[in-house]
């Protein structure tokens, strides 16, 4: 992955990061001053204060001089590396590995695992591990009253950095894992929002077209009527009659175009259907695919008797269209759609006679997740990354549907079952 591309995907929010640093530096200064002046433990506190003050200057520069809102991957790594080194120097002056706050040194690496790329995280883990190793053997004594010296047994002393290192690896691994999944899902949800914005725009344009067709119908009829009356009156004038004939032809052409734009040829004042049944929705989608496909579509509704009408949701339409489109894409000859209902549930089952879902994705229950890859080489060019399936599944589940993926025992092809509770379907 190119650096510039990486920097746009992996970044830290500057405001959040600077605020966290202010909290850290306030705590460090407070601890130094309390130990020196309240407990009166002797240590090199002036040098410790100098290190903290230098860090405060870097944070002031970051907050007021850096004009970007997001720190890219490179600069984020630099600043977090500085934080690890700064903590390392403070611990070197205050007891090294025996300092009870030593666990704080792993925070920058964990922070990186959530927001930066894996190489930055590995770099910070290595740096943290090196600092831990040095602080195990080289450090000034832990600040203490003059009458008491703290001496830890060697086996205990060595177990502290080992336990911190294990915790570091564990937390960074899960940070990278969850951070990666979070970014994938965010990218997929952003894509879904983009698609739905286009769907709503198209739906809005369809409504506006229908409104235009409905509103222009009356004045267009008036123009035609007036033109025909003028033809009767000036029929003997060949020059005028030719122009009037052209006007009639063009007006009829406009009427035909507007008729195509309507959602219903017999349009009424409510030119957009606000409610539609699941059956009618399926019929509309199948009709649009039949015009472009030479495959057989079968709608079986023998066990369907659901009278519930729902609002014509672009989300449900997109979800159903996506699964029917996938069935059309992978099928050999036939796509079957079964509609079933009873007092409690309404089911839509979409089945094809194609190769079916990849076995590795079915076995691992990966279907419905974004950006997945099948190892099946036969149809890998068709399978894609599962983004469309993820979007369709998410949109349908957002509208109270339950989605099940399996391979049909009858045809061997893919089968998607979409189920609603009738009480939920009413509220869609």
C-alpha angles and dihedrals in degrees: 000000000000117000096238091050091048091051091058093050098043119046146130126239103245096212094051092045095049091047091053090050091051089054091048094049092047089053093047094050092045092051093049094048095044093049093046103040106020101038091025093218110163120235139127093286096155092062090045090052090048091055091049092047090052089052090050089055090053089052092049089052091048094049101043107022103039104078100193123097094212123048109218123233095266098051092040089056091050094051094045090049088053090051091054092048091047092052089045092056092047092050090046088059095043111047104301113222091001092064108110090222094057092111089071090075091077094058097088092053092049090047089052092051090061099046112017133061124275095258092056090049092050091049092053091046090053091047092048091048091051092050090049091051093050093046090053092065107019124051145106117260121277109264108264142156112278093248095055130058122190113222120174122199112254095243089054092044092055094044092061097065090039092055092045090049092051090049090048094053092045096049095042091050093053091041090056092044097049092038091054093048090047092053092047092051093045090052091048093047090049088053090048091052090050092051093047091049088056091046092051090046091052091046090050091049089049090053092047091049091051090048091050092049091049095045095045094047096084099046090045090054089049091052091051093047092049092047092052091050090052089050089057091049099044099028092123093058103085095194095051093039090056091054092046091051089052090050091052092048093050092046090052089049090053090050090053093049092049090048090057090052094057120095090219125028090214093054122180132189089284092061096173118062106236094190133040137170123241088246093054090046091054091047092053092050094046091049090056091052094045090061091061103029133068092203126108118258117196122189111195113192101156091122095040120103103144110142094188116125119199134194112275095258116191087209094059092041091052093046094050093042091052094054093043089048091052090050089051091048097051102032123102100210113331142049118191124196118191121195117195132171143170135169093292110026143038118201132192114192118190114193133174136184096233131111094291130226116324109270094226092056093045093049093048093044090235098138111114094033119111126247100015128151129212122216090215103115095189098076101011092124090060100041099068120178100308094249095129092050091048092051094046093047092047094049093048093046088049085060093053097266126139115217125205125186123200143136115260116250089209104048101016088229130115120290127194119191118198115190132186131184106234092231088056094044089060090059097048 
